[in-house]
Amino acid sequence: WDETHFGKMGSYYINRTFFFDVHPPLGKMLIGLAGYLSGYDGTFPFQKPGDRYEQHNYIGMRGFCAFLGSCLVPFAYLTVLELSKSLPAALLTAFILIFDTGCITLSQYILLDPILMFFLMGAVLSMVKCNSCADR
């Protein structure tokens, strides 16, 4: 259901159609941008879950979310490495996240979750890096 909802919002941004939604717009704007840059024209209606995309180019939007979801692995690795200074702990963290079924499932669809997790993990990594620089 959520892929239908957020895909429709991305289409609205591509078509410059006014709409109101209770969620903040950044994630949906990024989904729309990914669709626009990959050649999606915003014409798929996204009416009900399970509809076939047929000739519509939705791969860019899904690929964008999958890319951001895959960036979580190096973010987690670098965060744990910086905090623990333990290579085995960082590798174990990355290994666990690579094979986490929930993360894989969320990252393969047009959802806001991988975008949110990307920015959250990026913020945590930035905070950890800034704190380690402050100690020097």
C-alpha positions in Angstrom: 0.0 0.0 0.0 2.7 2.5 0.9 4.5 2.0 -2.4 1.3 3.0 -4.1 0.9 6.0 -1.9 4.5 7.4 -2.2 4.7 6.5 -5.9 1.6 8.6 -6.5 3.2 11.5 -4.6 6.3 11.2 -6.7 4.2 11.4 -9.8 2.5 14.5 -8.4 5.9 16.2 -8.0 7.0 15.2 -11.5 3.7 16.5 -13.0 3.8 19.6 -10.8 0.3 18.8 -9.4 -0.8 20.4 -6.2 -1.6 18.0 -3.3 -1.6 18.0 0.5 -0.1 15.4 2.7 0.6 15.2 6.4 4.2 13.9 5.9 7.1 16.2 5.4 7.9 16.5 1.6 11.6 15.8 1.3 11.4 12.0 0.9 8.6 12.2 -1.7 10.4 15.0 -3.5 13.6 12.8 -3.7 11.5 9.9 -5.0 10.0 12.2 -7.6 13.5 13.5 -8.5 14.8 9.9 -8.9 11.8 9.1 -11.2 12.3 12.2 -13.2 16.1 11.6 -13.7 15.5 8.0 -14.7 13.0 8.9 -17.4 9.7 8.2 -15.6 7.0 10.5 -16.9 4.6 10.5 -14.0 1.7 8.9 -15.9 1.2 5.7 -13.9 -1.9 6.2 -11.8 -0.8 4.2 -8.7 -4.5 3.4 -7.9 -4.2 0.1 -6.0 -1.5 -2.1 -4.6 -0.4 -4.9 -6.9 -1.1 -3.1 -10.2 1.4 -4.0 -12.9 3.7 -1.2 -14.0 3.9 -2.6 -17.5 5.8 -0.1 -19.8 6.3 2.6 -17.1 9.8 3.2 -16.0 9.6 2.8 -12.2 13.1 1.2 -11.8 14.7 4.6 -11.1 12.5 5.2 -8.0 13.0 1.7 -6.7 16.7 1.8 -7.5 17.1 5.1 -5.6 15.5 3.6 -2.5 17.6 0.4 -2.9 20.8 2.5 -3.2 20.1 4.5 -0.1 19.2 1.3 1.8 22.5 -0.3 0.7 24.4 2.8 2.0 23.3 1.8 5.5 25.9 -1.0 5.6 29.0 1.2 5.2 27.4 3.8 7.5 26.9 1.1 10.2 30.4 -0.3 9.6 32.1 3.1 10.0 30.0 4.1 13.0 30.8 0.9 14.9 34.4 1.0 13.9 34.7 4.6 15.1 32.9 3.9 18.4 34.5 0.5 19.3 37.8 0.7 17.4 37.2 -3.0 16.8 37.4 -4.4 13.2 35.6 -7.7 14.1 32.7 -5.8 15.7 32.4 -3.5 12.7 32.5 -6.4 10.3 29.9 -8.3 12.3 27.6 -5.3 12.3 27.9 -4.9 8.5 27.4 -8.6 8.0 24.3 -8.7 10.1 22.9 -5.6 8.4 23.6 -7.1 4.9 21.5 -10.1 5.7 18.7 -8.4 7.6 15.5 -9.4 5.9 13.6 -6.4 7.1 16.2 -3.9 5.7 16.3 -5.7 2.4 12.5 -5.8 2.1 12.1 -2.1 3.0 14.8 -1.0 0.6 13.4 -2.8 -2.5 10.2 -0.8 -2.8 9.3 2.9 -3.3 9.1 3.7 0.4 10.2 6.5 2.7 11.8 4.1 5.2 15.2 3.7 3.4 15.4 7.4 2.9 14.7 8.0 6.6 17.2 5.4 7.7 19.8 6.8 5.3 19.6 10.3 6.8 19.4 9.0 10.4 22.4 6.8 10.0 24.2 9.6 8.2 23.4 11.9 11.1 24.6 9.3 13.7 27.9 8.8 11.7 28.4 12.5 11.5 27.9 13.0 15.2 30.3 10.1 16.0 32.9 11.6 13.7 32.5 15.1 15.1 32.8 13.8 18.6 36.0 11.9 17.8 37.5 15.0 16.2 36.6 17.0 19.3 38.5 14.6 21.5 41.7 15.3 19.4 
